[in-house]
């Protein structure tokens, strides 16, 4: 299973966004994106919701949790 940060980075790369572009979209700093991807800190729920909305995925998918069908 991917770490939280690995999944964040995977989703960002899949969307073909730089850290700065993503930061601008969800109104945070590039440094925050970097810290999240490096598992230094975890984003708050409001940023998680913004990220999931940006990527058009569920919160479960965002954090690497397998979605049961």
Jmol script that loads the backbone (N, CA, C; Angstrom):
load data "model"
ATOM      1  N   UNK A   1       0.832  -1.176   0.000  1.00  0.00           N
ATOM      2  CA  UNK A   1       0.000   0.000   0.000  1.00  0.00           C
ATOM      3  C   UNK A   1       0.883   1.248   0.000  1.00  0.00           C
ATOM      4  N   UNK A   2       0.505   2.220  -0.800  1.00  0.00           N
ATOM      5  CA  UNK A   2       1.259   3.469  -0.876  1.00  0.00           C
ATOM      6  C   UNK A   2       1.083   4.270   0.404  1.00  0.00           C
ATOM      7  N   UNK A   3       2.098   5.057   0.716  1.00  0.00           N
ATOM      8  CA  UNK A   3       1.949   5.984   1.829  1.00  0.00           C
ATOM      9  C   UNK A   3       1.024   7.119   1.393  1.00  0.00           C
ATOM     10  N   UNK A   4       0.569   7.866   2.345  1.00  0.00           N
ATOM     11  CA  UNK A   4      -0.276   9.022   2.094  1.00  0.00           C
ATOM     12  C   UNK A   4       0.395   9.954   1.079  1.00  0.00           C
ATOM     13  N   UNK A   5       1.641  10.280   1.325  1.00  0.00           N
ATOM     14  CA  UNK A   5       2.391  11.180   0.446  1.00  0.00           C
ATOM     15  C   UNK A   5       2.597  10.618  -0.944  1.00  0.00           C
ATOM     16  N   UNK A   6       2.863   9.331  -1.038  1.00  0.00           N
ATOM     17  CA  UNK A   6       3.034   8.704  -2.351  1.00  0.00           C
ATOM     18  C   UNK A   6       1.761   8.793  -3.176  1.00  0.00           C
ATOM     19  N   UNK A   7       0.628   8.588  -2.535  1.00  0.00           N
ATOM     20  CA  UNK A   7      -0.649   8.685  -3.246  1.00  0.00           C
ATOM     21  C   UNK A   7      -0.912  10.119  -3.679  1.00  0.00           C
ATOM     22  N   UNK A   8      -0.601  11.084  -2.817  1.00  0.00           N
ATOM     23  CA  UNK A   8      -0.764  12.486  -3.186  1.00  0.00           C
ATOM     24  C   UNK A   8       0.063  12.820  -4.420  1.00  0.00           C
ATOM     25  N   UNK A   9       1.321  12.390  -4.400  1.00  0.00           N
ATOM     26  CA  UNK A   9       2.207  12.682  -5.529  1.00  0.00           C
ATOM     27  C   UNK A   9       1.733  11.963  -6.787  1.00  0.00           C
ATOM     28  N   UNK A  10       1.306  10.721  -6.655  1.00  0.00           N
ATOM     29  CA  UNK A  10       0.787   9.959  -7.801  1.00  0.00           C
ATOM     30  C   UNK A  10      -0.385  10.704  -8.444  1.00  0.00           C
ATOM     31  N   UNK A  11      -1.315  11.156  -7.629  1.00  0.00           N
ATOM     32  CA  UNK A  11      -2.494  11.845  -8.158  1.00  0.00           C
ATOM     33  C   UNK A  11      -2.113  13.172  -8.816  1.00  0.00           C
ATOM     34  N   UNK A  12      -1.161  13.882  -8.234  1.00  0.00           N
ATOM     35  CA  UNK A  12      -0.718  15.145  -8.822  1.00  0.00           C
ATOM     36  C   UNK A  12      -0.050  14.911 -10.166  1.00  0.00           C
ATOM     37  N   UNK A  13       0.815  13.908 -10.228  1.00  0.00           N
ATOM     38  CA  UNK A  13       1.489  13.584 -11.489  1.00  0.00           C
ATOM     39  C   UNK A  13       0.492  13.103 -12.539  1.00  0.00           C
ATOM     40  N   UNK A  14      -0.476  12.322 -12.118  1.00  0.00           N
ATOM     41  CA  UNK A  14      -1.518  11.835 -13.022  1.00  0.00           C
ATOM     42  C   UNK A  14      -2.291  13.000 -13.642  1.00  0.00           C
ATOM     43  N   UNK A  15      -2.502  14.050 -12.845  1.00  0.00           N
ATOM     44  CA  UNK A  15      -3.202  15.242 -13.314  1.00  0.00           C
ATOM     45  C   UNK A  15      -2.273  16.181 -14.103  1.00  0.00           C
ATOM     46  N   UNK A  16      -0.995  15.822 -14.174  1.00  0.00           N
ATOM     47  CA  UNK A  16       0.014  16.612 -14.899  1.00  0.00           C
ATOM     48  C   UNK A  16       0.113  18.042 -14.373  1.00  0.00           C
ATOM     49  N   UNK A  17       0.201  18.137 -13.043  1.00  0.00           N
ATOM     50  CA  UNK A  17       0.325  19.428 -12.375  1.00  0.00           C
ATOM     51  C   UNK A  17       1.658  19.504 -11.648  1.00  0.00           C
ATOM     52  N   UNK A  18       2.243  20.691 -11.633  1.00  0.00           N
ATOM     53  CA  UNK A  18       3.412  20.905 -10.787  1.00  0.00           C
ATOM     54  C   UNK A  18       2.911  21.149  -9.368  1.00  0.00           C
ATOM     55  N   UNK A  19       3.821  21.105  -8.415  1.00  0.00           N
ATOM     56  CA  UNK A  19       3.428  21.413  -7.045  1.00  0.00           C
ATOM     57  C   UNK A  19       2.873  22.828  -6.954  1.00  0.00           C
ATOM     58  N   UNK A  20       3.485  23.774  -7.659  1.00  0.00           N
ATOM     59  CA  UNK A  20       3.017  25.165  -7.610  1.00  0.00           C
ATOM     60  C   UNK A  20       1.640  25.306  -8.237  1.00  0.00           C
ATOM     61  N   UNK A  21       1.396  24.650  -9.361  1.00  0.00           N
ATOM     62  CA  UNK A  21       0.084  24.716 -10.004  1.00  0.00           C
ATOM     63  C   UNK A  21      -1.003  24.169  -9.083  1.00  0.00           C
ATOM     64  N   UNK A  22      -0.711  23.036  -8.443  1.00  0.00           N
ATOM     65  CA  UNK A  22      -1.674  22.457  -7.515  1.00  0.00           C
ATOM     66  C   UNK A  22      -1.907  23.380  -6.328  1.00  0.00           C
ATOM     67  N   UNK A  23      -0.838  23.924  -5.803  1.00  0.00           N
ATOM     68  CA  UNK A  23      -0.957  24.847  -4.670  1.00  0.00           C
ATOM     69  C   UNK A  23      -1.863  26.025  -5.024  1.00  0.00           C
ATOM     70  N   UNK A  24      -1.695  26.570  -6.211  1.00  0.00           N
ATOM     71  CA  UNK A  24      -2.533  27.685  -6.644  1.00  0.00           C
ATOM     72  C   UNK A  24      -3.997  27.267  -6.747  1.00  0.00           C
ATOM     73  N   UNK A  25      -4.244  26.070  -7.252  1.00  0.00           N
ATOM     74  CA  UNK A  25      -5.619  25.590  -7.420  1.00  0.00           C
ATOM     75  C   UNK A  25      -6.353  25.426  -6.095  1.00  0.00           C
ATOM     76  N   UNK A  26      -5.634  24.948  -5.071  1.00  0.00           N
ATOM     77  CA  UNK A  26      -6.310  24.679  -3.794  1.00  0.00           C
ATOM     78  C   UNK A  26      -5.981  25.718  -2.722  1.00  0.00           C
ATOM     79  N   UNK A  27      -5.348  26.798  -3.157  1.00  0.00           N
ATOM     80  CA  UNK A  27      -5.069  27.937  -2.271  1.00  0.00           C
ATOM     81  C   UNK A  27      -4.223  27.575  -1.046  1.00  0.00           C
ATOM     82  N   UNK A  28      -3.066  27.017  -1.352  1.00  0.00           N
ATOM     83  CA  UNK A  28      -2.084  26.735  -0.307  1.00  0.00           C
ATOM     84  C   UNK A  28      -0.711  27.036  -0.888  1.00  0.00           C
ATOM     85  N   UNK A  29       0.341  26.718  -0.171  1.00  0.00           N
ATOM     86  CA  UNK A  29       1.694  26.987  -0.658  1.00  0.00           C
ATOM     87  C   UNK A  29       2.308  25.741  -1.292  1.00  0.00           C
ATOM     88  N   UNK A  30       3.276  25.963  -2.139  1.00  0.00           N
ATOM     89  CA  UNK A  30       4.026  24.861  -2.743  1.00  0.00           C
ATOM     90  C   UNK A  30       4.752  24.082  -1.655  1.00  0.00           C
ATOM     91  N   UNK A  31       5.196  24.780  -0.622  1.00  0.00           N
ATOM     92  CA  UNK A  31       5.885  24.120   0.488  1.00  0.00           C
ATOM     93  C   UNK A  31       4.962  23.123   1.178  1.00  0.00           C
ATOM     94  N   UNK A  32       3.683  23.469   1.332  1.00  0.00           N
ATOM     95  CA  UNK A  32       2.740  22.528   1.936  1.00  0.00           C
ATOM     96  C   UNK A  32       2.599  21.282   1.071  1.00  0.00           C
ATOM     97  N   UNK A  33       2.477  21.465  -0.226  1.00  0.00           N
ATOM     98  CA  UNK A  33       2.361  20.317  -1.136  1.00  0.00           C
ATOM     99  C   UNK A  33       3.580  19.410  -0.977  1.00  0.00           C
ATOM    100  N   UNK A  34       4.753  20.003  -0.950  1.00  0.00           N
ATOM    101  CA  UNK A  34       5.995  19.238  -0.793  1.00  0.00           C
ATOM    102  C   UNK A  34       6.008  18.470   0.527  1.00  0.00           C
ATOM    103  N   UNK A  35       5.619  19.118   1.614  1.00  0.00           N
ATOM    104  CA  UNK A  35       5.607  18.454   2.924  1.00  0.00           C
ATOM    105  C   UNK A  35       4.617  17.295   2.956  1.00  0.00           C
ATOM    106  N   UNK A  36       3.456  17.482   2.305  1.00  0.00           N
ATOM    107  CA  UNK A  36       2.466  16.396   2.249  1.00  0.00           C
ATOM    108  C   UNK A  36       3.021  15.215   1.479  1.00  0.00           C
ATOM    109  N   UNK A  37       3.629  15.491   0.332  1.00  0.00           N
ATOM    110  CA  UNK A  37       4.162  14.417  -0.512  1.00  0.00           C
ATOM    111  C   UNK A  37       5.334  13.696   0.133  1.00  0.00           C
ATOM    112  N   UNK A  38       6.059  14.383   0.993  1.00  0.00           N
ATOM    113  CA  UNK A  38       7.204  13.778   1.685  1.00  0.00           C
ATOM    114  C   UNK A  38       6.839  13.205   3.051  1.00  0.00           C
ATOM    115  N   UNK A  39       5.535  13.116   3.322  1.00  0.00           N
ATOM    116  CA  UNK A  39       5.034  12.553   4.581  1.00  0.00           C
ATOM    117  C   UNK A  39       5.561  13.266   5.813  1.00  0.00           C
ATOM    118  N   UNK A  40       5.865  14.564   5.681  1.00  0.00           N
ATOM    119  CA  UNK A  40       6.322  15.333   6.828  1.00  0.00           C
ATOM    120  C   UNK A  40       5.140  15.773   7.688  1.00  0.00           C
ATOM    121  N   UNK A  41       4.049  16.127   7.042  1.00  0.00           N
ATOM    122  CA  UNK A  41       2.806  16.500   7.718  1.00  0.00           C
ATOM    123  C   UNK A  41       1.648  16.022   6.855  1.00  0.00           C
ATOM    124  N   UNK A  42       0.471  15.964   7.441  1.00  0.00           N
ATOM    125  CA  UNK A  42      -0.728  15.592   6.680  1.00  0.00           C
ATOM    126  C   UNK A  42      -1.621  16.817   6.546  1.00  0.00           C
ATOM    127  N   UNK A  43      -2.268  16.950   5.398  1.00  0.00           N
ATOM    128  CA  UNK A  43      -3.150  18.103   5.208  1.00  0.00           C
ATOM    129  C   UNK A  43      -4.404  17.983   6.060  1.00  0.00           C
ATOM    130  N   UNK A  44      -5.005  19.127   6.342  1.00  0.00           N
ATOM    131  CA  UNK A  44      -6.276  19.140   7.044  1.00  0.00           C
ATOM    132  C   UNK A  44      -7.385  18.651   6.127  1.00  0.00           C
ATOM    133  N   UNK A  45      -8.532  18.379   6.710  1.00  0.00           N
ATOM    134  CA  UNK A  45      -9.647  17.828   5.951  1.00  0.00           C
ATOM    135  C   UNK A  45     -10.096  18.771   4.844  1.00  0.00           C
ATOM    136  N   UNK A  46     -10.059  20.074   5.074  1.00  0.00           N
ATOM    137  CA  UNK A  46     -10.504  20.999   4.026  1.00  0.00           C
ATOM    138  C   UNK A  46      -9.601  20.931   2.805  1.00  0.00           C
ATOM    139  N   UNK A  47      -8.307  20.743   3.024  1.00  0.00           N
ATOM    140  CA  UNK A  47      -7.399  20.582   1.882  1.00  0.00           C
ATOM    141  C   UNK A  47      -7.598  19.217   1.212  1.00  0.00           C
ATOM    142  N   UNK A  48      -7.887  18.192   1.993  1.00  0.00           N
ATOM    143  CA  UNK A  48      -8.155  16.871   1.405  1.00  0.00           C
ATOM    144  C   UNK A  48      -9.384  16.925   0.502  1.00  0.00           C
ATOM    145  N   UNK A  49     -10.415  17.602   0.970  1.00  0.00           N
ATOM    146  CA  UNK A  49     -11.634  17.739   0.162  1.00  0.00           C
ATOM    147  C   UNK A  49     -11.313  18.503  -1.122  1.00  0.00           C
ATOM    148  N   UNK A  50     -10.543  19.584  -1.010  1.00  0.00           N
ATOM    149  CA  UNK A  50     -10.171  20.372  -2.188  1.00  0.00           C
ATOM    150  C   UNK A  50      -9.353  19.537  -3.170  1.00  0.00           C
ATOM    151  N   UNK A  51      -8.446  18.716  -2.654  1.00  0.00           N
ATOM    152  CA  UNK A  51      -7.632  17.858  -3.516  1.00  0.00           C
ATOM    153  C   UNK A  51      -8.492  16.811  -4.220  1.00  0.00           C
ATOM    154  N   UNK A  52      -9.367  16.164  -3.471  1.00  0.00           N
ATOM    155  CA  UNK A  52     -10.245  15.152  -4.070  1.00  0.00           C
ATOM    156  C   UNK A  52     -11.128  15.777  -5.146  1.00  0.00           C
ATOM    157  N   UNK A  53     -11.653  16.959  -4.870  1.00  0.00           N
ATOM    158  CA  UNK A  53     -12.469  17.662  -5.867  1.00  0.00           C
ATOM    159  C   UNK A  53     -11.637  18.007  -7.100  1.00  0.00           C
ATOM    160  N   UNK A  54     -10.448  18.464  -6.894  1.00  0.00           N
ATOM    161  CA  UNK A  54      -9.550  18.833  -7.992  1.00  0.00           C
ATOM    162  C   UNK A  54      -9.279  17.636  -8.902  1.00  0.00           C
ATOM    163  N   UNK A  55      -9.060  16.478  -8.301  1.00  0.00           N
ATOM    164  CA  UNK A  55      -8.743  15.264  -9.054  1.00  0.00           C
ATOM    165  C   UNK A  55      -9.986  14.484  -9.481  1.00  0.00           C
ATOM    166  N   UNK A  56     -11.156  14.919  -8.990  1.00  0.00           N
ATOM    167  CA  UNK A  56     -12.428  14.237  -9.279  1.00  0.00           C
ATOM    168  C   UNK A  56     -12.401  12.766  -8.824  1.00  0.00           C
ATOM    169  N   UNK A  57     -11.930  12.596  -7.586  1.00  0.00           N
ATOM    170  CA  UNK A  57     -11.885  11.271  -6.970  1.00  0.00           C
ATOM    171  C   UNK A  57     -12.482  11.376  -5.565  1.00  0.00           C
ATOM    172  N   UNK A  58     -12.721  10.224  -4.944  1.00  0.00           N
ATOM    173  CA  UNK A  58     -13.240  10.214  -3.575  1.00  0.00           C
ATOM    174  C   UNK A  58     -12.103  10.449  -2.581  1.00  0.00           C
ATOM    175  N   UNK A  59     -12.480  10.780  -1.361  1.00  0.00           N
ATOM    176  CA  UNK A  59     -11.470  10.917  -0.311  1.00  0.00           C
ATOM    177  C   UNK A  59     -10.766   9.590  -0.061  1.00  0.00           C
ATOM    178  N   UNK A  60     -11.511   8.484  -0.159  1.00  0.00           N
ATOM    179  CA  UNK A  60     -10.886   7.160   0.004  1.00  0.00           C
ATOM    180  C   UNK A  60      -9.776   6.958  -1.014  1.00  0.00           C
ATOM    181  N   UNK A  61     -10.068   7.289  -2.266  1.00  0.00           N
ATOM    182  CA  UNK A  61      -9.052   7.138  -3.313  1.00  0.00           C
ATOM    183  C   UNK A  61      -7.869   8.061  -3.073  1.00  0.00           C
ATOM    184  N   UNK A  62      -8.145   9.264  -2.609  1.00  0.00           N
ATOM    185  CA  UNK A  62      -7.074  10.231  -2.356  1.00  0.00           C
ATOM    186  C   UNK A  62      -6.061   9.715  -1.351  1.00  0.00           C
ATOM    187  N   UNK A  63      -6.545   9.026  -0.328  1.00  0.00           N
ATOM    188  CA  UNK A  63      -5.627   8.550   0.709  1.00  0.00           C
ATOM    189  C   UNK A  63      -5.150   7.125   0.443  1.00  0.00           C
ATOM    190  N   UNK A  64      -5.445   6.608  -0.750  1.00  0.00           N
ATOM    191  CA  UNK A  64      -4.929   5.301  -1.132  1.00  0.00           C
ATOM    192  C   UNK A  64      -5.736   4.134  -0.607  1.00  0.00           C
ATOM    193  N   UNK A  65      -6.899   4.412  -0.088  1.00  0.00           N
ATOM    194  CA  UNK A  65      -7.758   3.334   0.433  1.00  0.00           C
ATOM    195  C   UNK A  65      -8.496   2.690  -0.723  1.00  0.00           C
ATOM    196  N   UNK A  66      -8.452   1.393  -0.765  1.00  0.00           N
ATOM    197  CA  UNK A  66      -9.106   0.676  -1.840  1.00  0.00           C
ATOM    198  C   UNK A  66     -10.625   0.789  -1.710  1.00  0.00           C
ATOM    199  N   UNK A  67     -11.254   1.183  -2.787  1.00  0.00           N
ATOM    200  CA  UNK A  67     -12.713   1.369  -2.791  1.00  0.00           C
ATOM    201  C   UNK A  67     -13.372   0.021  -3.052  1.00  0.00           C
ATOM    202  N   UNK A  68     -14.257  -0.390  -2.133  1.00  0.00           N
ATOM    203  CA  UNK A  68     -14.970  -1.650  -2.291  1.00  0.00           C
ATOM    204  C   UNK A  68     -16.203  -1.413  -3.144  1.00  0.00           C
ATOM    205  N   UNK A  69     -16.432  -2.313  -4.063  1.00  0.00           N
ATOM    206  CA  UNK A  69     -17.590  -2.160  -4.962  1.00  0.00           C
ATOM    207  C   UNK A  69     -18.661  -3.147  -4.651  1.00  0.00           C
TER     208      UNK A  69
END
end "model"
wireframe off; spacefill off
backbone 0.3
color backbone group
